[in-house]
């Protein structure tokens, strides 16, 4: 539940993050951005939000991260 709350408030937290941390989060989530005169296409990493959520949990103490989830990312 804490992860959902943290993710739902990312806009509030975002402006207080250092640019390096903002960059790291964007790299976790976004795989590719294509810009043309006709469109803007953003391709997300398949597991990006999962990795980001696990980072949030770990930063909060990491006690609620299931071992299997951590092993899957290794």
N, C-alpha and C positions, 0 to 999 in steps of 0.2 A: 504494500500500500504506500509506503514512503517513497518508493521509486516512482509510482504514478503521480504522486503529489509533486515531487521534484521535477519530473518531466513536464507536467502541466504548467509549471511556473518558470520554465526556462527563459522566457522573455524577460522576466524580472531579474533573474540571475545573470543573464547574458551581458547586460551593460556593465556589470561589476566584475566581469572576468578579465584577466589580462589578455591582450591580443594573442599571445602564444597559446593560451588555453582555448580560446575561441577557435583558433586555427586547428588545433588537435581534434576538437569536437567535430568540426566540419569535415576533416579528413576521415574520421570514423564513420560518418554518415553518408557522405557524398562520394560516389565513385567517379562520375564524369558530368561535366556541364558542356552542352553544345549550344552555341548562340549563332543564329543566322538571321537574315532579314525577315524570315517568315515565322520563326519560332525560337523559343528558349526551352531546351530539354534538359532536365536534371535527372540523372540516373543515380539511384541510391545503392549503397552496398547492401547486399541481401541480408546480412546479419548485423548491419551497422547499429540499429536501434538496440538490439540485444547486447552488443558490446558496450554501448554507451550506458545502458541501464545497469549492467554489471559494474561498470566503473563508478556509477553513482552509489550503488550498494556498498562497494568496497570502501569508498571514501567515507561512508557513514558508519563504518565499523566492520562490514563484511560478514556479519554473523548469520544473515539470512540467505546467503548465496548457497544453493545446493551444490554439493561436491560434483555431481554429474555435469552441471552447467559449466563449472570451472574447468573440468577435464575436457569438455567438448571444444573449448576455445583454445586450449593449449596446443 
